[in-house]
Amino acid sequence: MPSETLDPEAPATLVIVGAGPRGTGLIERIAANAPELYAGSGLEIHLVDPHPPGAGRIWRAAQSPLLWMNSHAEDVTMFTDESVRMAGPVRPGPTLHEWAGIDGQTFADRQIQGSYLRWVHEQAVAALPPEITVRHHPGRALRVSGPREGRQQIWLEGRDRPLVADLVVLALGHLDAELDQEQSELAAYAAEHGLVHLPPDFTADSDLSALGAGEPVLVRGFGLAFVDLMVLLTEGRGGRYEGDTYVPSGREPVLYVGSRRGVPYHSKIGYDWTGERPPLPRFLGPAEIDGLLARPGGFDFRRDVWPLVEKELGFAHYHRLFTAHADRTAIAWTDFEEKYEAASAGAEREALVAAAVPDPRDRLDLAALDRPLDGVTYASFEEFQEGLRGYVEGDLSRRHDPSHSPDLAVFLGLLSVYGQLVRLGDIGSWWHGFFSYLASGPPGPRLGQLLALSRAGILNFVGAGMAVHARDGVFRASSATVPGFSVEARALVEARLPEPTLRRALDPLLRELHADGAGETPDGLLRVDRADGRVLDRDGRPHPRRFALGPHTDGRTPGAFTRPRTGGPAFRQNDATARAALVFLRDLGADAVG
């Protein structure tokens, strides 16, 4: 089909596919940088998204008010601060709790966050110079075409002619995916036997009506998607909490939940930081990342990166222990710090910690934190229910007790480490899962609700390494945590998000991009230039006119939003992309005039 005829004197055009938080953040950075890089030149920005700008799909108004954000309102911001290392100017603004006028320790519902995001979008657009305009196209982008050195065509659903742009930025956010082989086999089995199979999905979008009252339901996944599922199938069906007791409505199914770890994500920490912060980064900073990137033969995460991560997190932990809880240590911090820096990983460092930190409970054991049920078995299903309730109660107590504030230091260490590792590109899925499990768990009150549901018999624990078998016309789940126990059900829910891979993305734009030669990591992520987000082809060449930001790229960043004063790698990426786009468009205009 022919493209639109262009006026050679028309203003430059930028198309941003995705008008959610990433697209909004990019517009905010364009507004901040335009006075320096693009003053006086016309620019048309076209936003393509079927959902309203700002909130996008995930934070849309049309969802249950029972669903909360996963962070305290004071820990959510869309605005830069002095901690962000970027070339552009800092443009401060209110956090969610400041904007909404709510307590900073509140876990706001997602509708409030959606309103905040819509407001941020409006402010970002209003801050643009008058010669830069924004237009929203409420539809889906299906394909991007065009030569490397020429204008790009963005084909939209329901339009015969494409948008034509000098640059395009893909800010797509979370995506749906086609089923992998295992999920396809489970879906076919369910269809054959009249069972219910809900594959990985955004829980708020799932049709849960087929999960009948009182019926057993197997749930695989113990992270944030599970928490949403738990809420919608209990309070969402009329149940209520009276103190620590859950009062059923009678409409709830009976859940049997397990996962690889067999335990829920660690609770959000429920106290504030006081005193001296650990000086991070210390053992994993820009110099170490530069060294890893410069290795002629590349690097291996477990061999080359993880030891640095482990040492950095240990440093954060022990710095806090020695400076805030010195009565629980046996030597001076200065002595420990010197020996810790020199000690090699393994037995030498373990011996140092054992001598300096008398109580094993004050020592950082990342392996035990990561897999608390490894090697643990229970004699019966009932004993395991009681045992795991005790584990969750202990986690809740610890994560709300400032005497365990080294845990909060490790959280800060995790944020620092993630901000550095973004520069390495795709380092595999294990690290992202480990980070989320330790640093991005549910609000404490949600785990309190989980305990109440367990005591009420509405929610049951299956164990670690949960195996699901499809046979004899039902689904059956078991775990080595309780040898000999299994439970059968006619419904199975995969409580996790779809994997953001190019090959299996249901989004046609990404699939076409892959077919057109875009680079792909071993884990299926879109490869981008770490400097500015330009899309790389399979030979590693950056596309001069295509950029991408978000979880479908190997430059993905932690969490959905940025915690104030933590460096904000997403802000850094948005700023770099905005500046690169403005410079390209400015120079393009200058060449045209010349």
LINGI-V485986 format. One record per residue. RES is the residue in three letters. OMEGA is omega as a letter, one per 40 degrees, with the letter a starting at -180 (none if undefined). NEAR is the number of other C-alpha atoms within 10 Angstrom. D_CENTER is the distance of its C-alpha to the mean C-alpha in Angstrom with 1 decimal. Layout:
RES/OMEGA/NEAR/D_CENTER
RES/OMEGA/NEAR/D_CENTER
This chain:
MET/a/6/38.6
PRO/i/7/39.7
SER/i/14/37.4
GLU/i/11/38.3
THR/a/7/41.1
LEU/i/8/39.9
ASP/a/7/41.9
PRO/i/8/42.0
GLU/i/9/42.1
ALA/i/10/39.1
PRO/i/16/36.2
ALA/a/19/33.3
THR/i/21/30.5
LEU/i/24/26.7
VAL/i/25/24.7
ILE/i/26/21.0
VAL/a/25/19.5
GLY/a/27/16.8
ALA/i/31/17.6
GLY/a/27/14.5
PRO/a/28/12.7
ARG/i/26/12.6
GLY/i/27/16.2
THR/i/29/17.2
GLY/i/27/16.0
LEU/i/27/18.0
ILE/i/26/21.0
GLU/a/28/21.0
ARG/i/27/21.2
ILE/i/28/23.9
ALA/a/22/25.8
ALA/a/22/25.6
ASN/a/21/26.8
ALA/a/21/29.2
PRO/i/12/32.1
GLU/a/13/32.2
LEU/a/21/31.4
TYR/a/22/32.5
ALA/i/14/35.1
GLY/a/12/37.6
SER/i/17/36.3
GLY/i/18/35.4
LEU/i/21/31.9
GLU/i/17/30.7
ILE/i/19/27.0
HIS/i/21/26.2
LEU/a/26/23.0
VAL/i/27/22.5
ASP/i/24/20.5
PRO/a/17/22.0
HIS/a/20/20.2
PRO/i/21/21.3
PRO/i/27/20.1
GLY/a/27/17.8
ALA/a/25/16.2
GLY/a/24/15.8
ARG/a/22/15.2
ILE/a/19/12.4
TRP/a/24/14.1
ARG/a/21/17.6
ALA/a/17/20.6
ALA/i/12/21.7
GLN/a/15/19.8
SER/i/14/20.8
PRO/i/13/21.2
LEU/a/14/20.6
LEU/a/19/16.8
TRP/i/22/15.4
MET/a/19/12.5
ASN/a/22/10.7
SER/i/24/12.0
HIS/a/21/15.6
ALA/i/25/16.9
GLU/a/21/18.1
ASP/a/19/14.8
VAL/i/22/13.5
THR/i/25/15.1
MET/a/26/15.4
PHE/a/20/18.2
THR/i/27/18.9
ASP/a/19/21.0
GLU/a/14/23.2
SER/a/12/20.6
VAL/i/20/19.0
ARG/a/15/20.9
MET/a/18/21.7
ALA/a/11/24.9
GLY/a/19/24.8
PRO/i/15/25.9
VAL/i/17/24.0
ARG/a/13/24.1
PRO/i/12/23.3
GLY/a/14/22.6
PRO/i/17/22.0
THR/i/21/19.0
LEU/a/24/18.3
HIS/i/23/20.8
GLU/a/15/23.3
TRP/a/15/23.2
ALA/a/16/23.4
GLY/a/10/25.9
ILE/i/14/24.3
ASP/a/14/24.1
GLY/a/18/21.4
GLN/a/15/20.6
THR/i/16/20.1
PHE/a/22/17.1
ALA/i/24/17.8
ASP/a/18/17.6
ARG/i/23/15.5
GLN/i/22/18.8
ILE/i/19/19.4
GLN/i/23/16.1
GLY/i/24/17.1
SER/i/18/20.4
TYR/a/23/19.1
LEU/i/25/17.2
ARG/i/22/20.4
TRP/i/16/22.4
VAL/i/25/20.4
HIS/i/25/20.9
GLU/i/15/24.6
GLN/a/15/24.9
ALA/i/20/23.4
VAL/a/19/25.9
ALA/a/14/28.7
ALA/i/16/28.2
LEU/i/20/28.8
PRO/a/19/32.4
PRO/a/13/34.7
GLU/i/13/35.1
ILE/a/22/31.4
THR/a/15/30.8
VAL/i/15/27.9
ARG/i/11/28.3
HIS/i/17/26.0
HIS/a/17/26.6
PRO/i/16/25.3
GLY/a/16/24.9
ARG/i/19/23.1
ALA/a/24/23.5
LEU/a/18/24.9
ARG/i/18/25.8
VAL/i/21/26.2
SER/i/16/29.5
GLY/a/13/31.8
PRO/i/11/33.2
ARG/a/12/31.4
GLU/a/10/33.9
GLY/a/12/34.3
ARG/a/16/32.8
GLN/i/24/30.0
GLN/i/22/30.4
ILE/a/24/27.5
TRP/a/20/28.8
LEU/i/21/27.8
GLU/i/15/28.3
GLY/i/10/31.7
ARG/i/9/33.1
ASP/a/10/35.8
ARG/a/15/35.2
PRO/i/21/32.1
LEU/i/19/30.7
VAL/a/23/31.9
ALA/i/21/29.9
ASP/i/21/30.5
LEU/i/23/26.7
VAL/i/26/23.7
VAL/i/24/20.0
LEU/i/26/17.4
ALA/a/27/14.5
LEU/a/26/13.7
GLY/a/22/10.1
HIS/a/16/9.2
LEU/i/19/12.5
ASP/a/17/14.9
ALA/i/20/16.6
GLU/a/17/20.0
LEU/i/18/20.8
ASP/a/12/21.2
GLN/a/9/24.6
GLU/a/9/24.0
GLN/i/16/22.6
SER/i/13/25.4
GLU/i/13/28.0
LEU/i/22/26.7
ALA/i/18/26.8
ALA/i/14/30.3
TYR/i/19/31.5
ALA/i/21/30.4
ALA/a/12/32.2
GLU/a/10/35.3
HIS/i/13/35.6
GLY/i/13/34.6
LEU/i/19/31.4
VAL/i/22/28.0
HIS/i/23/25.0
LEU/a/21/21.6
PRO/i/22/19.3
PRO/a/22/15.5
ASP/i/19/14.6
PHE/a/18/13.1
THR/a/22/15.2
ALA/a/16/16.4
ASP/a/10/17.9
SER/i/12/19.5
ASP/a/9/23.2
LEU/a/15/23.9
SER/a/8/27.6
ALA/i/11/28.7
LEU/a/22/27.7
GLY/i/15/31.1
ALA/i/15/32.2
GLY/a/13/33.1
GLU/i/15/32.0
PRO/i/22/30.1
VAL/i/24/26.6
LEU/a/27/24.8
VAL/i/27/21.0
ARG/a/25/19.0
GLY/a/24/15.6
PHE/a/22/15.2
GLY/a/22/11.6
LEU/i/22/10.3
ALA/i/18/11.8
PHE/a/21/14.9
VAL/i/24/15.1
ASP/i/20/15.3
LEU/i/20/17.8
MET/a/23/19.8
VAL/a/19/20.1
LEU/a/20/21.3
LEU/a/22/23.7
THR/i/24/25.3
GLU/a/17/25.4
GLY/i/19/24.7
ARG/i/16/28.0
GLY/i/14/30.0
GLY/a/17/29.6
ARG/i/15/29.6
TYR/i/14/29.3
GLU/a/8/32.4
GLY/i/9/31.5
ASP/a/12/30.2
THR/i/15/31.6
TYR/i/22/30.2
VAL/a/16/32.8
PRO/i/17/32.2
SER/a/14/33.2
GLY/a/12/34.3
ARG/a/17/32.0
GLU/i/24/29.2
PRO/i/18/28.8
VAL/a/23/28.7
LEU/i/26/25.4
TYR/a/22/25.4
VAL/i/26/21.9
GLY/a/27/21.0
SER/i/22/18.5
ARG/i/16/18.8
ARG/a/19/18.8
GLY/a/24/20.5
VAL/i/25/19.2
PRO/i/23/16.5
TYR/i/24/13.6
HIS/i/23/15.2
SER/i/25/15.9
LYS/i/25/14.8
ILE/a/26/17.6
GLY/i/17/20.3
TYR/a/13/22.4
ASP/i/10/22.5
TRP/i/10/23.0
THR/i/9/26.7
GLY/a/8/28.7
GLU/i/10/28.0
ARG/i/13/24.6
PRO/a/18/24.3
PRO/a/10/25.0
LEU/e/17/21.9
PRO/i/17/21.5
ARG/a/19/24.5
PHE/i/19/24.3
LEU/a/22/21.3
GLY/a/17/21.7
PRO/a/15/22.6
ALA/i/10/25.8
GLU/i/15/24.3
ILE/i/16/21.8
ASP/i/12/24.8
GLY/i/10/26.7
LEU/a/18/24.3
LEU/a/14/24.1
ALA/a/11/27.8
ARG/a/9/28.6
PRO/a/7/30.9
GLY/a/8/29.8
GLY/a/10/26.0
PHE/i/16/24.2
ASP/a/11/23.0
PHE/a/17/19.8
ARG/a/12/21.5
ARG/a/9/24.8
ASP/a/12/24.1
VAL/a/18/20.6
TRP/i/13/20.0
PRO/i/16/23.3
LEU/i/20/22.2
VAL/a/21/18.9
GLU/a/19/21.0
LYS/i/20/23.6
GLU/a/22/21.4
LEU/i/27/19.8
GLY/i/23/23.3
PHE/i/25/24.7
ALA/a/25/22.4
HIS/a/25/23.4
TYR/i/26/27.1
HIS/i/24/27.4
ARG/a/24/26.5
LEU/a/24/28.7
PHE/a/22/31.6
THR/a/17/31.5
ALA/a/17/30.7
HIS/a/16/32.2
ALA/i/15/34.9
ASP/i/11/37.2
ARG/i/14/35.0
THR/a/20/35.6
ALA/i/15/38.7
ILE/i/14/38.9
ALA/a/12/38.2
TRP/a/18/34.8
THR/i/11/36.5
ASP/a/10/38.0
PHE/a/21/34.8
GLU/a/15/32.8
GLU/a/10/35.4
LYS/i/15/35.6
TYR/a/20/31.8
GLU/a/13/31.5
ALA/a/11/34.3
ALA/i/16/33.5
SER/a/13/32.2
ALA/i/13/29.5
GLY/a/9/30.8
ALA/a/10/34.1
GLU/i/13/35.1
ARG/i/16/32.0
GLU/i/17/32.1
ALA/i/12/35.8
LEU/a/14/35.1
VAL/a/23/32.6
ALA/a/14/34.9
ALA/a/13/37.8
ALA/a/19/36.0
VAL/a/22/33.9
PRO/a/13/36.3
ASP/i/12/34.1
PRO/a/10/31.8
ARG/i/9/29.4
ASP/a/19/28.9
ARG/i/18/27.9
LEU/i/20/24.4
ASP/a/13/24.0
LEU/i/14/20.6
ALA/i/9/21.9
ALA/i/10/23.1
LEU/a/13/19.9
ASP/a/18/17.9
ARG/a/14/20.6
PRO/a/15/22.7
LEU/i/19/24.6
ASP/i/15/25.7
GLY/a/9/29.5
VAL/i/11/29.7
THR/i/16/31.7
TYR/a/15/33.2
ALA/a/12/36.6
SER/i/13/35.8
PHE/a/19/33.1
GLU/i/12/34.3
GLU/i/13/34.1
PHE/i/19/30.5
GLN/a/20/29.6
GLU/a/13/31.3
GLY/a/13/29.8
LEU/i/20/26.1
ARG/i/20/26.8
GLY/i/13/28.2
TYR/a/15/25.2
VAL/i/20/22.9
GLU/i/15/25.6
GLY/i/11/25.7
ASP/i/19/22.0
LEU/a/21/22.2
SER/a/16/25.3
ARG/a/17/24.1
ARG/i/21/20.9
HIS/a/17/23.1
ASP/a/14/26.0
PRO/i/17/26.2
SER/i/12/28.6
HIS/a/19/25.6
SER/i/23/24.0
PRO/i/24/23.3
ASP/i/24/20.2
LEU/i/22/19.0
ALA/i/23/20.1
VAL/i/24/18.1
PHE/i/21/14.9
LEU/i/20/16.1
GLY/i/27/16.8
LEU/i/23/13.3
LEU/i/24/12.2
SER/a/23/15.2
VAL/a/23/14.8
TYR/i/19/11.3
GLY/i/21/13.0
GLN/a/17/15.8
LEU/i/23/14.3
VAL/a/20/12.7
ARG/a/20/16.4
LEU/a/17/17.1
GLY/a/17/15.2
ASP/i/21/14.3
ILE/i/20/15.0
GLY/a/15/14.2
SER/a/10/11.7
TRP/a/9/13.2
TRP/a/15/11.8
HIS/i/15/8.1
GLY/i/14/9.4
PHE/i/16/11.6
PHE/a/19/9.3
SER/a/17/7.3
TYR/a/22/10.9
LEU/a/19/12.5
ALA/a/24/10.5
SER/i/23/8.1
GLY/a/23/10.9
PRO/i/24/12.9
PRO/i/24/15.5
GLY/a/20/18.7
PRO/i/13/20.7
ARG/i/19/18.7
LEU/i/23/19.8
GLY/i/18/23.2
GLN/i/21/23.3
LEU/i/22/22.3
LEU/i/22/25.3
ALA/i/21/27.5
LEU/i/23/26.7
SER/i/20/27.4
ARG/i/17/30.7
ALA/a/14/31.6
GLY/i/14/31.2
ILE/a/21/28.6
LEU/a/22/25.9
ASN/a/25/26.8
PHE/a/23/25.1
VAL/i/30/25.8
GLY/a/29/24.6
ALA/a/25/22.9
GLY/a/18/22.9
MET/i/22/23.5
ALA/i/17/25.5
VAL/i/20/26.2
HIS/i/13/29.5
ALA/i/15/31.0
ARG/a/11/34.7
ASP/i/9/37.8
GLY/i/15/36.3
VAL/i/18/33.4
PHE/i/23/30.1
ARG/a/19/30.5
ALA/i/23/28.0
SER/i/21/28.9
SER/i/22/27.7
ALA/i/19/29.6
THR/i/23/28.8
VAL/a/20/31.6
PRO/i/13/34.1
GLY/a/11/36.0
PHE/i/14/33.9
SER/i/14/32.5
VAL/i/14/31.7
GLU/a/21/32.2
ALA/i/19/30.9
ARG/i/20/31.2
ALA/i/23/27.6
LEU/i/28/24.4
VAL/i/23/20.8
GLU/a/22/17.9
ALA/i/28/15.3
ARG/a/19/12.1
LEU/i/20/10.3
PRO/i/20/12.3
GLU/a/23/11.8
PRO/a/22/11.3
THR/i/24/14.7
LEU/a/27/17.5
ARG/a/19/20.3
ARG/i/19/19.1
ALA/i/20/17.4
LEU/i/16/19.4
ASP/a/19/19.1
PRO/a/16/22.5
LEU/a/23/21.8
LEU/i/25/19.5
ARG/i/18/22.0
GLU/i/17/24.8
LEU/i/20/23.1
HIS/i/17/22.9
ALA/a/12/26.6
ASP/i/13/27.5
GLY/i/12/26.7
ALA/a/23/23.2
GLY/a/22/22.0
GLU/i/22/19.7
THR/i/18/18.2
PRO/i/10/19.3
ASP/i/15/16.0
GLY/i/20/16.5
LEU/i/23/14.3
LEU/a/30/16.2
ARG/i/25/17.8
VAL/i/29/18.0
ASP/a/20/20.1
ARG/a/17/18.3
ALA/a/13/20.8
ASP/i/22/20.3
GLY/i/27/18.0
ARG/i/25/21.1
VAL/i/27/20.8
LEU/i/23/22.6
ASP/a/19/25.1
ARG/i/15/25.9
ASP/i/9/28.3
GLY/i/14/25.7
ARG/i/14/27.3
PRO/i/21/25.3
HIS/a/18/26.1
PRO/a/19/27.8
ARG/a/23/26.8
ARG/i/21/23.4
PHE/i/23/20.0
ALA/i/26/16.4
LEU/i/29/13.1
GLY/a/24/9.6
PRO/i/22/7.4
HIS/a/24/10.9
THR/i/28/12.3
ASP/i/27/12.8
GLY/a/27/11.9
ARG/a/22/8.2
THR/a/23/6.9
PRO/i/20/5.0
GLY/a/17/3.5
ALA/a/17/5.2
PHE/a/18/8.4
THR/i/23/10.7
ARG/a/20/12.9
PRO/i/20/16.5
ARG/i/13/18.4
THR/i/15/15.8
GLY/i/20/16.3
GLY/i/27/13.3
PRO/i/25/12.6
ALA/i/27/11.3
PHE/a/25/14.7
ARG/i/21/16.5
GLN/i/25/15.4
ASN/a/26/16.3
ASP/a/28/19.5
ALA/i/21/20.4
THR/i/23/20.0
ALA/a/27/21.9
ARG/i/24/24.7
ALA/i/19/25.0
ALA/a/25/25.4
LEU/i/20/27.9
VAL/i/16/29.9
PHE/a/18/30.1
LEU/i/24/31.2
ARG/a/19/33.6
ASP/i/14/35.2
LEU/i/14/35.5
GLY/i/16/37.4
ALA/i/11/39.6
ASP/a/9/40.5
ALA/i/10/41.4
VAL/a/8/43.6
GLY/none/6/45.2
